[in-house]
Amino acid sequence: MHGLEALVAFNDRRASEERERAERAANSRDRALHLEMASIFERRADIRKRLLQ
């Protein structure tokens, strides 16, 4: 299970990083891209968190 926990941590961290990038994005296209990436990483983390329960 340690590998799965590591994946959850990785996806949580990447989602946070992508949200930060979206806040700093210079235009709406880049902002949308980073928000979509954040959403993908959040979804992956949520799925893996459920597997850990």
N, CA, C and O atoms as a Tripos MOL2 file, in Angstrom:
@<TRIPOS>MOLECULE
protein
  212   211    53     0     0
PROTEIN
NO_CHARGES

@<TRIPOS>ATOM
      1 N           0.8010   -1.2070    0.0000 N.3       1 MET1
      2 CA          0.0000    0.0000    0.0000 C.3       1 MET1
      3 C           0.8460    1.2730    0.0000 C.2       1 MET1
      4 O           0.3400    2.3550   -0.3000 O.2       1 MET1
      5 N           2.1100    1.1500    0.3300 N.am      2 HIS2
      6 CA          2.9540    2.3480    0.3710 C.3       2 HIS2
      7 C           3.0590    3.0080   -0.9990 C.2       2 HIS2
      8 O           3.1220    4.2320   -1.1060 O.2       2 HIS2
      9 N           3.0780    2.1850   -2.0430 N.am      3 GLY3
     10 CA          3.1370    2.7420   -3.3910 C.3       3 GLY3
     11 C           1.8930    3.5490   -3.7230 C.2       3 GLY3
     12 O           1.9740    4.6070   -4.3460 O.2       3 GLY3
     13 N           0.7430    3.0410   -3.3030 N.am      4 LEU4
     14 CA         -0.5170    3.7430   -3.5580 C.3       4 LEU4
     15 C          -0.5720    5.0540   -2.7790 C.2       4 LEU4
     16 O          -1.0480    6.0670   -3.2920 O.2       4 LEU4
     17 N          -0.0850    5.0320   -1.5420 N.am      5 GLU5
     18 CA         -0.0350    6.2590   -0.7380 C.3       5 GLU5
     19 C           0.8990    7.2850   -1.3800 C.2       5 GLU5
     20 O           0.6220    8.4840   -1.3620 O.2       5 GLU5
     21 N           1.9920    6.8090   -1.9390 N.am      6 ALA6
     22 CA          2.9270    7.7070   -2.6190 C.3       6 ALA6
     23 C           2.2700    8.3310   -3.8520 C.2       6 ALA6
     24 O           2.4800    9.5080   -4.1430 O.2       6 ALA6
     25 N           1.4780    7.5410   -4.5730 N.am      7 LEU7
     26 CA          0.7730    8.0740   -5.7360 C.3       7 LEU7
     27 C          -0.2580    9.1190   -5.3350 C.2       7 LEU7
     28 O          -0.4300   10.1210   -6.0280 O.2       7 LEU7
     29 N          -0.9420    8.8900   -4.2250 N.am      8 VAL8
     30 CA         -1.9070    9.8840   -3.7310 C.3       8 VAL8
     31 C          -1.1810   11.1870   -3.4170 C.2       8 VAL8
     32 O          -1.6250   12.2640   -3.8150 O.2       8 VAL8
     33 N          -0.0610   11.0850   -2.7010 N.am      9 ALA9
     34 CA          0.7050   12.2830   -2.3440 C.3       9 ALA9
     35 C           1.1950   13.0030   -3.6000 C.2       9 ALA9
     36 O           1.1290   14.2290   -3.6810 O.2       9 ALA9
     37 N           1.6860   12.2400   -4.5760 N.am     10 PHE10
     38 CA          2.1690   12.8300   -5.8260 C.3      10 PHE10
     39 C           1.0450   13.5690   -6.5380 C.2      10 PHE10
     40 O           1.2210   14.7100   -6.9670 O.2      10 PHE10
     41 N          -0.1160   12.9180   -6.6650 N.am     11 ASN11
     42 CA         -1.2360   13.5440   -7.3700 C.3      11 ASN11
     43 C          -1.7610   14.7580   -6.6270 C.2      11 ASN11
     44 O          -2.1260   15.7490   -7.2610 O.2      11 ASN11
     45 N          -1.8100   14.7110   -5.2990 N.am     12 ASP12
     46 CA         -2.2220   15.8800   -4.5180 C.3      12 ASP12
     47 C          -1.2650   17.0480   -4.7500 C.2      12 ASP12
     48 O          -1.6860   18.1880   -4.9400 O.2      12 ASP12
     49 N           0.0320   16.7370   -4.7300 N.am     13 ARG13
     50 CA          1.0450   17.7800   -4.9280 C.3      13 ARG13
     51 C           0.9620   18.3740   -6.3310 C.2      13 ARG13
     52 O           1.0340   19.5920   -6.4930 O.2      13 ARG13
     53 N           0.8120   17.5240   -7.3430 N.am     14 ARG14
     54 CA          0.7150   18.0250   -8.7170 C.3      14 ARG14
     55 C          -0.5420   18.8580   -8.9240 C.2      14 ARG14
     56 O          -0.5030   19.8620   -9.6360 O.2      14 ARG14
     57 N          -1.6600   18.4590   -8.3120 N.am     15 ALA15
     58 CA         -2.8950   19.2390   -8.4280 C.3      15 ALA15
     59 C          -2.6880   20.6290   -7.8400 C.2      15 ALA15
     60 O          -3.1190   21.6280   -8.4150 O.2      15 ALA15
     61 N          -2.0300   20.6810   -6.6970 N.am     16 SER16
     62 CA         -1.7540   21.9610   -6.0510 C.3      16 SER16
     63 C          -0.8400   22.8280   -6.9260 C.2      16 SER16
     64 O          -1.0690   24.0270   -7.0850 O.2      16 SER16
     65 N           0.1850   22.2090   -7.4830 N.am     17 GLU17
     66 CA          1.1110   22.9440   -8.3610 C.3      17 GLU17
     67 C           0.3800   23.4860   -9.5910 C.2      17 GLU17
     68 O           0.6110   24.6230  -10.0020 O.2      17 GLU17
     69 N          -0.4910   22.6820  -10.1690 N.am     18 GLU18
     70 CA         -1.2310   23.1290  -11.3550 C.3      18 GLU18
     71 C          -2.1880   24.2660  -11.0130 C.2      18 GLU18
     72 O          -2.3570   25.1860  -11.8130 O.2      18 GLU18
     73 N          -2.8150   24.2210   -9.8380 N.am     19 ARG19
     74 CA         -3.6830   25.3290   -9.4200 C.3      19 ARG19
     75 C          -2.8660   26.6100   -9.2590 C.2      19 ARG19
     76 O          -3.3210   27.6910   -9.6330 O.2      19 ARG19
     77 N          -1.6550   26.4870   -8.6990 N.am     20 GLU20
     78 CA         -0.7790   27.6580   -8.5560 C.3      20 GLU20
     79 C          -0.3870   28.2040   -9.9250 C.2      20 GLU20
     80 O          -0.3630   29.4180  -10.1270 O.2      20 GLU20
     81 N          -0.0820   27.3150  -10.8630 N.am     21 ARG21
     82 CA          0.2640   27.7550  -12.2210 C.3      21 ARG21
     83 C          -0.9180   28.4540  -12.8790 C.2      21 ARG21
     84 O          -0.7420   29.4320  -13.6060 O.2      21 ARG21
     85 N          -2.1150   27.9540  -12.6220 N.am     22 ALA22
     86 CA         -3.3100   28.5890  -13.1940 C.3      22 ALA22
     87 C          -3.4610   30.0090  -12.6610 C.2      22 ALA22
     88 O          -3.8430   30.9150  -13.4010 O.2      22 ALA22
     89 N          -3.1620   30.2030  -11.3770 N.am     23 GLU23
     90 CA         -3.2590   31.5430  -10.7890 C.3      23 GLU23
     91 C          -2.2560   32.5120  -11.4210 C.2      23 GLU23
     92 O          -2.5290   33.7070  -11.5340 O.2      23 GLU23
     93 N          -1.0990   31.9920  -11.8290 N.am     24 ARG24
     94 CA         -0.0570   32.8510  -12.4020 C.3      24 ARG24
     95 C          -0.1350   32.9400  -13.9300 C.2      24 ARG24
     96 O           0.6210   33.6920  -14.5450 O.2      24 ARG24
     97 N          -1.0280   32.1900  -14.5330 N.am     25 ALA25
     98 CA         -1.0960   32.1260  -15.9950 C.3      25 ALA25
     99 C          -1.3630   33.5070  -16.5900 C.2      25 ALA25
    100 O          -2.1400   34.3010  -16.0590 O.2      25 ALA25
    101 N          -0.7010   33.7590  -17.6970 N.am     26 ALA26
    102 CA         -0.7870   35.0670  -18.3370 C.3      26 ALA26
    103 C          -2.0610   35.2430  -19.1570 C.2      26 ALA26
    104 O          -2.5020   36.3690  -19.3870 O.2      26 ALA26
    105 N          -2.6540   34.1340  -19.5970 N.am     27 ASN27
    106 CA         -3.8560   34.2600  -20.4250 C.3      27 ASN27
    107 C          -4.8620   33.1650  -20.0900 C.2      27 ASN27
    108 O          -4.5420   32.2040  -19.3900 O.2      27 ASN27
    109 N          -6.0640   33.3210  -20.5930 N.am     28 SER28
    110 CA         -7.1450   32.3960  -20.2470 C.3      28 SER28
    111 C          -6.9020   30.9920  -20.7870 C.2      28 SER28
    112 O          -7.3230   30.0130  -20.1710 O.2      28 SER28
    113 N          -6.2360   30.8820  -21.9170 N.am     29 ARG29
    114 CA         -5.9380   29.5620  -22.4830 C.3      29 ARG29
    115 C          -5.0200   28.7720  -21.5610 C.2      29 ARG29
    116 O          -5.2820   27.6050  -21.2710 O.2      29 ARG29
    117 N          -3.9450   29.4050  -21.0990 N.am     30 ASP30
    118 CA         -3.0250   28.7390  -20.1790 C.3      30 ASP30
    119 C          -3.7050   28.4330  -18.8510 C.2      30 ASP30
    120 O          -3.4970   27.3690  -18.2690 O.2      30 ASP30
    121 N          -4.5230   29.3780  -18.3730 N.am     31 ARG31
    122 CA         -5.2500   29.1820  -17.1150 C.3      31 ARG31
    123 C          -6.1590   27.9560  -17.2210 C.2      31 ARG31
    124 O          -6.2030   27.1320  -16.3070 O.2      31 ARG31
    125 N          -6.8770   27.8380  -18.3260 N.am     32 ALA32
    126 CA         -7.7810   26.6990  -18.5360 C.3      32 ALA32
    127 C          -7.0020   25.3850  -18.5960 C.2      32 ALA32
    128 O          -7.4340   24.3720  -18.0470 O.2      32 ALA32
    129 N          -5.8640   25.4140  -19.2610 N.am     33 LEU33
    130 CA         -5.0270   24.2140  -19.3500 C.3      33 LEU33
    131 C          -4.5980   23.7520  -17.9610 C.2      33 LEU33
    132 O          -4.7180   22.5710  -17.6350 O.2      33 LEU33
    133 N          -4.0980   24.6760  -17.1430 N.am     34 HIS34
    134 CA         -3.6180   24.3060  -15.8050 C.3      34 HIS34
    135 C          -4.7640   23.8700  -14.8930 C.2      34 HIS34
    136 O          -4.5860   22.9790  -14.0620 O.2      34 HIS34
    137 N          -5.9240   24.4820  -15.0380 N.am     35 LEU35
    138 CA         -7.0760   24.0460  -14.2370 C.3      35 LEU35
    139 C          -7.5210   22.6480  -14.6490 C.2      35 LEU35
    140 O          -7.9140   21.8450  -13.8020 O.2      35 LEU35
    141 N          -7.4620   22.3560  -15.9320 N.am     36 GLU36
    142 CA         -7.8180   21.0100  -16.3960 C.3      36 GLU36
    143 C          -6.8200   19.9800  -15.8770 C.2      36 GLU36
    144 O          -7.2150   18.8960  -15.4460 O.2      36 GLU36
    145 N          -5.5360   20.3110  -15.9160 N.am     37 MET37
    146 CA         -4.5180   19.4000  -15.3810 C.3      37 MET37
    147 C          -4.7290   19.1810  -13.8840 C.2      37 MET37
    148 O          -4.6110   18.0540  -13.4030 O.2      37 MET37
    149 N          -5.0370   20.2420  -13.1470 N.am     38 ALA38
    150 CA         -5.3090   20.1260  -11.7130 C.3      38 ALA38
    151 C          -6.4840   19.1940  -11.4870 C.2      38 ALA38
    152 O          -6.4520   18.3550  -10.5880 O.2      38 ALA38
    153 N          -7.5110   19.3370  -12.2910 N.am     39 SER39
    154 CA         -8.6960   18.4940  -12.1730 C.3      39 SER39
    155 C          -8.3570   17.0200  -12.3930 C.2      39 SER39
    156 O          -8.8570   16.1480  -11.6830 O.2      39 SER39
    157 N          -7.5140   16.7530  -13.3700 N.am     40 ILE40
    158 CA         -7.0990   15.3710  -13.6580 C.3      40 ILE40
    159 C          -6.3510   14.7870  -12.4700 C.2      40 ILE40
    160 O          -6.6390   13.6680  -12.0460 O.2      40 ILE40
    161 N          -5.3920   15.5340  -11.9280 N.am     41 PHE41
    162 CA         -4.6270   15.0260  -10.7880 C.3      41 PHE41
    163 C          -5.4990   14.8630   -9.5500 C.2      41 PHE41
    164 O          -5.3080   13.9190   -8.7820 O.2      41 PHE41
    165 N          -6.4590   15.7730   -9.3430 N.am     42 GLU42
    166 CA         -7.3780   15.6410   -8.2040 C.3      42 GLU42
    167 C          -8.2220   14.3800   -8.3360 C.2      42 GLU42
    168 O          -8.4290   13.6570   -7.3620 O.2      42 GLU42
    169 N          -8.7070   14.1230   -9.5480 N.am     43 ARG43
    170 CA         -9.5110   12.9180   -9.7840 C.3      43 ARG43
    171 C          -8.7090   11.6630   -9.4930 C.2      43 ARG43
    172 O          -9.2000   10.7380   -8.8470 O.2      43 ARG43
    173 N          -7.4600   11.6340   -9.9760 N.am     44 ARG44
    174 CA         -6.6020   10.4730   -9.7330 C.3      44 ARG44
    175 C          -6.3580   10.2700   -8.2440 C.2      44 ARG44
    176 O          -6.3950    9.1430   -7.7500 O.2      44 ARG44
    177 N          -6.1090   11.3610   -7.5320 N.am     45 ALA45
    178 CA         -5.8750   11.2600   -6.0860 C.3      45 ALA45
    179 C          -7.1240   10.7480   -5.3850 C.2      45 ALA45
    180 O          -7.0260    9.8950   -4.5030 O.2      45 ALA45
    181 N          -8.2930   11.2510   -5.7570 N.am     46 ASP46
    182 CA         -9.5430   10.8140   -5.1320 C.3      46 ASP46
    183 C          -9.7820    9.3250   -5.3390 C.2      46 ASP46
    184 O         -10.1630    8.6150   -4.4090 O.2      46 ASP46
    185 N          -9.5590    8.8620   -6.5480 N.am     47 ILE47
    186 CA         -9.7550    7.4380   -6.8520 C.3      47 ILE47
    187 C          -8.8210    6.5880   -6.0000 C.2      47 ILE47
    188 O          -9.2380    5.5860   -5.4200 O.2      47 ILE47
    189 N          -7.5670    6.9910   -5.9290 N.am     48 ARG48
    190 CA         -6.5970    6.2020   -5.1620 C.3      48 ARG48
    191 C          -6.8490    6.2790   -3.6640 C.2      48 ARG48
    192 O          -6.5930    5.3150   -2.9420 O.2      48 ARG48
    193 N          -7.3500    7.4180   -3.1880 N.am     49 LYS49
    194 CA         -7.7110    7.5250   -1.7660 C.3      49 LYS49
    195 C          -8.8210    6.5390   -1.4330 C.2      49 LYS49
    196 O          -8.8050    5.9150   -0.3720 O.2      49 LYS49
    197 N          -9.7840    6.3990   -2.3390 N.am     50 ARG50
    198 CA        -10.8770    5.4430   -2.1100 C.3      50 ARG50
    199 C         -10.3450    4.0130   -2.0850 C.2      50 ARG50
    200 O         -10.8420    3.1870   -1.3200 O.2      50 ARG50
    201 N          -9.3560    3.7110   -2.8960 N.am     51 LEU51
    202 CA         -8.7730    2.3740   -2.8930 C.3      51 LEU51
    203 C          -8.0540    2.0670   -1.5790 C.2      51 LEU51
    204 O          -7.9610    0.9100   -1.1690 O.2      51 LEU51
    205 N          -7.5530    3.1020   -0.9310 N.am     52 LEU52
    206 CA         -6.8390    2.9150    0.3410 C.3      52 LEU52
    207 C          -7.7830    2.6430    1.5120 C.2      52 LEU52
    208 O          -7.3620    2.1060    2.5360 O.2      52 LEU52
    209 N          -9.0450    3.0070    1.3660 N.am     53 GLN53
    210 CA         -9.9870    2.8420    2.4870 C.3      53 GLN53
    211 C         -10.4110    1.4080    2.6550 C.2      53 GLN53
    212 O         -11.1980    1.0970    3.5490 O.2      53 GLN53
@<TRIPOS>BOND
     1     1     2 1
     2     2     3 1
     3     3     4 2
     4     3     5 am
     5     5     6 1
     6     6     7 1
     7     7     8 2
     8     7     9 am
     9     9    10 1
    10    10    11 1
    11    11    12 2
    12    11    13 am
    13    13    14 1
    14    14    15 1
    15    15    16 2
    16    15    17 am
    17    17    18 1
    18    18    19 1
    19    19    20 2
    20    19    21 am
    21    21    22 1
    22    22    23 1
    23    23    24 2
    24    23    25 am
    25    25    26 1
    26    26    27 1
    27    27    28 2
    28    27    29 am
    29    29    30 1
    30    30    31 1
    31    31    32 2
    32    31    33 am
    33    33    34 1
    34    34    35 1
    35    35    36 2
    36    35    37 am
    37    37    38 1
    38    38    39 1
    39    39    40 2
    40    39    41 am
    41    41    42 1
    42    42    43 1
    43    43    44 2
    44    43    45 am
    45    45    46 1
    46    46    47 1
    47    47    48 2
    48    47    49 am
    49    49    50 1
    50    50    51 1
    51    51    52 2
    52    51    53 am
    53    53    54 1
    54    54    55 1
    55    55    56 2
    56    55    57 am
    57    57    58 1
    58    58    59 1
    59    59    60 2
    60    59    61 am
    61    61    62 1
    62    62    63 1
    63    63    64 2
    64    63    65 am
    65    65    66 1
    66    66    67 1
    67    67    68 2
    68    67    69 am
    69    69    70 1
    70    70    71 1
    71    71    72 2
    72    71    73 am
    73    73    74 1
    74    74    75 1
    75    75    76 2
    76    75    77 am
    77    77    78 1
    78    78    79 1
    79    79    80 2
    80    79    81 am
    81    81    82 1
    82    82    83 1
    83    83    84 2
    84    83    85 am
    85    85    86 1
    86    86    87 1
    87    87    88 2
    88    87    89 am
    89    89    90 1
    90    90    91 1
    91    91    92 2
    92    91    93 am
    93    93    94 1
    94    94    95 1
    95    95    96 2
    96    95    97 am
    97    97    98 1
    98    98    99 1
    99    99   100 2
   100    99   101 am
   101   101   102 1
   102   102   103 1
   103   103   104 2
   104   103   105 am
   105   105   106 1
   106   106   107 1
   107   107   108 2
   108   107   109 am
   109   109   110 1
   110   110   111 1
   111   111   112 2
   112   111   113 am
   113   113   114 1
   114   114   115 1
   115   115   116 2
   116   115   117 am
   117   117   118 1
   118   118   119 1
   119   119   120 2
   120   119   121 am
   121   121   122 1
   122   122   123 1
   123   123   124 2
   124   123   125 am
   125   125   126 1
   126   126   127 1
   127   127   128 2
   128   127   129 am
   129   129   130 1
   130   130   131 1
   131   131   132 2
   132   131   133 am
   133   133   134 1
   134   134   135 1
   135   135   136 2
   136   135   137 am
   137   137   138 1
   138   138   139 1
   139   139   140 2
   140   139   141 am
   141   141   142 1
   142   142   143 1
   143   143   144 2
   144   143   145 am
   145   145   146 1
   146   146   147 1
   147   147   148 2
   148   147   149 am
   149   149   150 1
   150   150   151 1
   151   151   152 2
   152   151   153 am
   153   153   154 1
   154   154   155 1
   155   155   156 2
   156   155   157 am
   157   157   158 1
   158   158   159 1
   159   159   160 2
   160   159   161 am
   161   161   162 1
   162   162   163 1
   163   163   164 2
   164   163   165 am
   165   165   166 1
   166   166   167 1
   167   167   168 2
   168   167   169 am
   169   169   170 1
   170   170   171 1
   171   171   172 2
   172   171   173 am
   173   173   174 1
   174   174   175 1
   175   175   176 2
   176   175   177 am
   177   177   178 1
   178   178   179 1
   179   179   180 2
   180   179   181 am
   181   181   182 1
   182   182   183 1
   183   183   184 2
   184   183   185 am
   185   185   186 1
   186   186   187 1
   187   187   188 2
   188   187   189 am
   189   189   190 1
   190   190   191 1
   191   191   192 2
   192   191   193 am
   193   193   194 1
   194   194   195 1
   195   195   196 2
   196   195   197 am
   197   197   198 1
   198   198   199 1
   199   199   200 2
   200   199   201 am
   201   201   202 1
   202   202   203 1
   203   203   204 2
   204   203   205 am
   205   205   206 1
   206   206   207 1
   207   207   208 2
   208   207   209 am
   209   209   210 1
   210   210   211 1
   211   211   212 2
@<TRIPOS>SUBSTRUCTURE
     1 MET1         2 RESIDUE 1 A MET
     2 HIS2         6 RESIDUE 1 A HIS
     3 GLY3        10 RESIDUE 1 A GLY
     4 LEU4        14 RESIDUE 1 A LEU
     5 GLU5        18 RESIDUE 1 A GLU
     6 ALA6        22 RESIDUE 1 A ALA
     7 LEU7        26 RESIDUE 1 A LEU
     8 VAL8        30 RESIDUE 1 A VAL
     9 ALA9        34 RESIDUE 1 A ALA
    10 PHE10       38 RESIDUE 1 A PHE
    11 ASN11       42 RESIDUE 1 A ASN
    12 ASP12       46 RESIDUE 1 A ASP
    13 ARG13       50 RESIDUE 1 A ARG
    14 ARG14       54 RESIDUE 1 A ARG
    15 ALA15       58 RESIDUE 1 A ALA
    16 SER16       62 RESIDUE 1 A SER
    17 GLU17       66 RESIDUE 1 A GLU
    18 GLU18       70 RESIDUE 1 A GLU
    19 ARG19       74 RESIDUE 1 A ARG
    20 GLU20       78 RESIDUE 1 A GLU
    21 ARG21       82 RESIDUE 1 A ARG
    22 ALA22       86 RESIDUE 1 A ALA
    23 GLU23       90 RESIDUE 1 A GLU
    24 ARG24       94 RESIDUE 1 A ARG
    25 ALA25       98 RESIDUE 1 A ALA
    26 ALA26      102 RESIDUE 1 A ALA
    27 ASN27      106 RESIDUE 1 A ASN
    28 SER28      110 RESIDUE 1 A SER
    29 ARG29      114 RESIDUE 1 A ARG
    30 ASP30      118 RESIDUE 1 A ASP
    31 ARG31      122 RESIDUE 1 A ARG
    32 ALA32      126 RESIDUE 1 A ALA
    33 LEU33      130 RESIDUE 1 A LEU
    34 HIS34      134 RESIDUE 1 A HIS
    35 LEU35      138 RESIDUE 1 A LEU
    36 GLU36      142 RESIDUE 1 A GLU
    37 MET37      146 RESIDUE 1 A MET
    38 ALA38      150 RESIDUE 1 A ALA
    39 SER39      154 RESIDUE 1 A SER
    40 ILE40      158 RESIDUE 1 A ILE
    41 PHE41      162 RESIDUE 1 A PHE
    42 GLU42      166 RESIDUE 1 A GLU
    43 ARG43      170 RESIDUE 1 A ARG
    44 ARG44      174 RESIDUE 1 A ARG
    45 ALA45      178 RESIDUE 1 A ALA
    46 ASP46      182 RESIDUE 1 A ASP
    47 ILE47      186 RESIDUE 1 A ILE
    48 ARG48      190 RESIDUE 1 A ARG
    49 LYS49      194 RESIDUE 1 A LYS
    50 ARG50      198 RESIDUE 1 A ARG
    51 LEU51      202 RESIDUE 1 A LEU
    52 LEU52      206 RESIDUE 1 A LEU
    53 GLN53      210 RESIDUE 1 A GLN
